[in-house]
Amino acid sequence: MAPSAETSFAAHAATQFSSYERDRQKTSTETLYATSNGVPMPHPYETQRVGENGPLLLQDFHLIDLLSHFDRERIPERVVHAKGSGAHGFFECTEAIPDLTLADIFGEKGKKCPITVRFSTVGGESGSHDCARDPRGFSVKFRTDDGNWDVVANNTPVFFLRDPAKFPHFIHTQKRDPSTHLTHADDSTMFWDYLSQNPESIHQVMILMGDRGIPDGYRFMHGYLGHTVKFVNANGDWKYVQIHFKSMQGTKFITQEASAEYSPDYSQKDLYEAIDRGEFPKWTVEIQVMSAQEAEKLWEEQHINVFDLTHVWPQSQFPRRKIGEFTLNENAVNYFAEVEQVAFNPAHMPPGIEPSADPVLQSRLFSYPDTHRHRIGVNYQQLPVNAPRTTYKFGNFQRDGSMAFFNQGARPNYLSSIDPVQFRARTVNLDKTHSHFTGEAITFLSEIRAEDFIAPRKLWQDVFDDGARERFIKNVSGKMELCKNEEILKRQIAIFREVDPEIAQRLEKATGIKGYEGIANMRFNGTHNGFSKDPKVRYANGMDVSSGKSVTSNNGAPSAGTHKSCTGVTNGANGSNATNGHIAVQ
Ligand code: HEM
């Protein structure tokens, strides 16, 4: 007998699971108290026991159900950026740029899409203070018609490193000491040890120790992807792009002294309450654009490397261009479901946006979905806050795993010829965007060079005013007071001297420690030293580079000739469109 309309599983699924939103908005008055399997219970505090004062009964499923779920309430917090706040809103394109990208959200002026944003501090745990001196994370999930685009950015245009294998080391030094369990708020030895051995961090250190180190909540700060990405148009022509989010509220900061007066959840409170009051924060989306040839020229003539996350693109040469705005106008109804479980991934890029060869970006493309599978579970993309919202119904051959919910029904779990899935023709010619990366495999570690100090020097000399310089010296020397090792500080002062001798002199006065004269004679355990000719000093940590390359003359930059164009040969497989990019090479 066929299942009836009332008793079929199909009917059950249709009524019970048709709307996530129904559950999200349900009020307590519409809700009957029941165990997890739906059996009503007269009161949540009752237990079953033997007699009036005897032990409890194992058969008391209500109590066991309650306790065992409670025991499993926590998921691992993010390994970095654990403390954060989020909200929902929408993006609107203000200038179409089909000349630059075929990404649908930039295809038409006025085009909108829903977004979810999460802001965060970096080093602290999930309960840590919102007003820590720390970069701020700024992640945006754009739910485009062509799948999700996640921009996982910070409030600073640069980062502490450009060699990705350093990231876990660097982060460990921002976390708790393995033995004392103290953070750098009490003992800054690890903090300065890392920075004094990895001088390419200096640009970010200057920003961190300056006024931007403690923004006044999340509404009053800008966001920067920092990494170079590629925008690809319908012809397959591409340009390098930097993405900026500019706060339309302006920027504000909190001083080190004042930060002690603020609530630990200040930024959460500020964001939530502003949205609740109807004061919706907004940011513009702006881009800088550069051709491949300009990127080569920028390296050859100015030694600015677009694949180097510690370098910035000069805005006088590559002006910002506004292409959109986004607004946050909805608070999360449930923080855990909509903010804690949101999962951003720099590899989530719709057609028209591609990664560059920046090695830190390349590593991040792997790291985020890997950690999401650990932190949330293999089916994390099925959660409503993470699920894409596409104009087409999509499917694939990913099946099962923990908590499979949308498990793709009865559709074949392999590439079936009997019941075939549909394909859309390729819209991006990857062969064309892949540039010209040919050469032997090499080992690589970057080296510190004179050009790495140009932008930090400009920051000190041209951007900071007298008050900002004074606060900077106070912030750095205050942090140095918490360092137990003088040798580390002598090295760090030498690095500051390369930025500007005035910084070193003022720090020497404030700390009473005489730093080294400069970095030419210093060996670093984290980087090769391009200031030195002596191999014992030049190569990181006394490395023997007689075999293997490790250090290169272009420091990983796109030097002249990198972007030679390549042409493809086409030979498509069943149902695929190979006119745009080649499938087989003859
Ligand atoms: C090799 C370098 C890096 C690695 C391996 C790395 C890894 C990670 C990991 C594992 C997480 C936790 C993600 C989660 O649990 O959902 C995370 C979070 C985050 N990272 Fe990175 N990261 C790197 C560099 C960067 C850089 C350069 C930026 C900014 C330009 C950045 C911005 C963020 C942000 C904003 C978050 C928080 C995302 C959220 O709000 O959920 N990270 N990173």
Boltz pocket constraint, residues with backbone or C-beta under 6 A from the ligand:
constraints:
  - pocket:
      binder: B
      contacts: [[A, 77], [A, 78], [A, 79], [A, 80], [A, 81], [A, 84], [A, 118], [A, 119], [A, 120], [A, 136], [A, 137], [A, 138], [A, 139], [A, 152], [A, 153], [A, 154], [A, 156], [A, 159], [A, 164], [A, 165], [A, 167], [A, 224], [A, 225], [A, 226], [A, 227], [A, 309], [A, 339], [A, 342], [A, 343], [A, 344], [A, 360], [A, 363], [A, 364], [A, 367], [A, 368], [A, 371], [A, 372], [A, 375]]
      max_distance: 6.0
